[in-house]
Amino acid sequence: MRLQPLELGFSDRPFTDDISWWDPDAECTTVIAQPASNPDLWEEYLRGAERSYRHHGVAHALDVDAIRDGSDTAMFWATVDTAGRVIGGVRAKGPLRSADDSHATVEWAGQPGLPAVRKMIDDRVPFGVLEMKAAWITDDRETARRLSRALARSGFHAMALMGIQFCMATSAPYILDSWRTSGGVVAPIAATPYPDERYRTKMMWWDQRTFAKHADPEQVSRILLEMEMASNQQTAQLSGRTMAR
């Protein structure tokens, strides 16, 4: 089936101010920012990611020094608890210009599924693709469960803010299982042993056109609400800057 583009177009609207809201389900504040506009929060997010990856024995899968300048990060999410601590987050890389921009090509290097990975990405690039990377959450089990559902919705905020149709992520199946709640679909591509032989990493896609067919009803409601909140805050920020000129 041939994909048809959404009538959105990639947004060229500036996004320099933080966007945030209280998440009553996760019991935290979701903050969407850019590395350059909130470097302190960016550093706190990176420290948490590095600590989490090290704790789970996969520190080699996260090169913090390579991403610290934020040049390939369109935006990032930080979940902040009532004490002001960052307890989870994720970043969005892109929009991808081709499969060569995606870290997935590194993860599937030398694997039979690499051509299919490249084709899936390249076929969707004209419609807009963001790659969700470096996701992490606190080790507290109960809090982690709530945060996982919240972060699973993060790609849709970016779709709303940037006018993009697709988000993708790669991870171990047990993590992707929790992200399925937001309508993600696992690609029919053989898993890759990344970052090492203990793992069977798979690829997941979210499509703004069709996610509601696959997502939990509760997640659909939250996604639509949060997309509207993100867009409204962005519009208000832009209106304020226009009036100030």
C-alpha positions, 0 to 999 in steps of 0.5 A: 500500500502506498503511503499518502502524506499528511497535510501538515508539512514539516514545521519551520516554526521556532521552538525555543521555549520549554513546554510543560504540563503536570501529568496526574497519572505519572505524578510528575511534570513533563517538560519538553525542551531543546538542549540549547534553550535549557542546557541545565535540564539537558545535562541533568537528563544526560546524567540520568541516562548515563547512570541508568545505562551503566546500572543496566550494564549497557553503558557502551550503547550510550555515547554521551560525549557524542550527543552532548552538544545536542546538534542532532537532537530536535527536542528532549523530554524530562520527567520531573518529580515534585522534588524537582528531580529528573526521574526519566526522559528521552530525546528525539533525533531528526528529522532524519534525511535518510537511513544514514542519519539513523542509529538503527543502521549501526545496530543492524550493521552486518545483520540480514535485516539491514536492507529492510531497516534502511528501506523502511526508514527511507520510504518514510523520510519524505513524510517526516521521521523522528528517531526516539533515543536514550530513553530511561526511567527511574529504578523505582518499580511503581514509578517506572510503570507510570513513567513508561506509559507517559514516555510512550506518548512522547513521540506524538508531542513531537509530531504535533510540534513539528508536523511529522508523520512518523516516529521510530525507536529500537529497543529490547522486546520487553521495553517495546511491549510497554510502548505498544500501549501508545500504538507502536507497531513492531516492524517485521524485521529480524532482531539484531543482537545489540548492544550485545548478545544478551539482547534481541533489539527490534524496531518499532514505528508510530504513525500519526494517521493510524496509531489509534487502531493499535493503542490502548483507549486510555492512551489515545485519550491522553495522546490527543490531549497532550498533542493539543496542549503542546500545540497550544503552548507553542502557538501561545509562545509564537504569538507572544514573540510576534506581539513583542516585536 
